[in-house]
Amino acid sequence: MNPSLAERLQHTVRQDVKSMHGYAIQPSAGLVKLDAMENPFGLPTELQRELGERLAHVAINRYPQQGALVAALTEFVELPGRCKLMLGNGSDELIDMLSVACDVPGAKILAPLPGFVMYEMSARLRGLEFVGVPLTPEFELDEAAMLAAIERHRPALTYIAYPNNPTANLFDERIVERIVAAVGAQQGLVVFDEAYQPFSSRTWMQRMASNEHVLVMRTLSKFGLAGVRLGYLCGARTLIDEIEKVRPPYNVSALNAEAALFALDHADEYARQAAILRDERARLQAALKATPGVQPFPSEANMILVRVPDAKRAFDGMKGRGVLVKNVAALHPLLANCLRLTVGTPAENDQMIAALRASL
């Protein structure tokens, strides 16, 4: 008799995978979508037409080439000398490639918590030990705990989200520098995840040149191309050459690459949108601070973390009023009663503030 599907799964699927929870994406139909840190602006009509014409001429019968996009991004980010840039299908794929490339015997991956969930998920799926170090109650790096963990575990990779997700803050630079030095002294690598760079006041891109064990990872998702799935990893040429060996040869589609090239050609439009979002972030912060019962935290991203008296009640109330945000309270004990609010258009932000105030 043939085995049942349950018996087949028991025999073929890893136990740790069966015990995991998949990455949750909230249904958003009919709602103001402010839960995923997307750029809320579409392209002006004339640029939509231009993009359509460019994509229509892409040779989709051929395998994609990456040279033109790598060259354009290298110039756009002002990549330091003796450094190189490689592409990924979003940052998620780059994180996974790093796990594969650095999976030497006994390798560990370290990151502060709460942080981006894919660092831990990728490590565990690739069989690496993940070491999470809690932030302080103010969402700052716990320097003593981080340095002790680095000395004890000697991680192959240490991730520093810069700014952090979901807390949206930039960590104290003096502490960051000491952590970078400590990781370097024990032969590990530091990955600065600069996903929110268009909204941040600091970057490690240029400092990377004098810190050969530092990598900088970015994405075009927050730039305004979340649907294109395009990330890039920068670092010393010899280091990127090794990591790139595990990259699938055609991991970025020809259509995605052309859309990214188009966006870089019109970077001024995306810079204009980012400037509006930074202004809206400041306006939201002021409105949140003026709302009784709401504690907003500092932000250098296109999101704001807030603590409310009852996160579930506020989340449900906002959703019932047509506004979808992210309830992050269950992600980590430090996030008790916290919501993560994406910065939207001025009209969306007005609706979000009204929904929040009505839901407290």
HELIX and SHEET records of a PDB file:
HELIX    1   1 LEU A    5  THR A   12  1                                   8    
HELIX    2   2 GLN A   15  LYS A   18  1                                   4    
HELIX    3   3 THR A   45  ALA A   56  1                                  12    
HELIX    4   4 GLY A   67  PHE A   76  1                                  10    
HELIX    5   5 GLY A   90  ALA A  101  1                                  12    
HELIX    6   6 VAL A  117  LEU A  125  1                                   9    
HELIX    7   7 GLU A  143  HIS A  153  1                                  11    
HELIX    8   8 GLU A  173  ALA A  185  1                                  13    
HELIX    9   9 GLN A  197  PHE A  199  5                                   3    
HELIX   10  10 ARG A  207  SER A  210  5                                   4    
HELIX   11  11 SER A  221  LEU A  225  3                                   5    
HELIX   12  12 ARG A  237  ILE A  243  1                                   7    
HELIX   13  13 GLU A  244  VAL A  246  5                                   3    
HELIX   14  14 ALA A  254  ASP A  265  1                                  12    
HELIX   15  15 ALA A  267  LYS A  289  1                                  23    
HELIX   16  16 ALA A  311  GLY A  320  1                                  10    
HELIX   17  17 PRO A  333  LEU A  335  5                                   3    
HELIX   18  18 PRO A  346  SER A  359  1                                  14    
SHEET    1   A 2 VAL A  32  LYS A  33  0                                        
SHEET    2   A 2 VAL A 323  LEU A 324  1                                        
SHEET    1   B 7 CYS A  83  GLY A  88  0                                        
SHEET    2   B 7 GLY A 231  ALA A 236 -1                                        
SHEET    3   B 7 VAL A 214  THR A 219 -1                                        
SHEET    4   B 7 LEU A 189  ASP A 193  1                                        
SHEET    5   B 7 LEU A 157  ALA A 161  1                                        
SHEET    6   B 7 LYS A 108  LEU A 113  1                                        
SHEET    7   B 7 GLU A 129  PRO A 134  1                                        
SHEET    1   C 4 GLN A 295  PRO A 296  0                                        
SHEET    2   C 4 MET A 303  ARG A 307 -1                                        
SHEET    3   C 4 CYS A 338  THR A 342 -1                                        
SHEET    4   C 4 LYS A 326  ASN A 327 -1                                        
END                                                                             
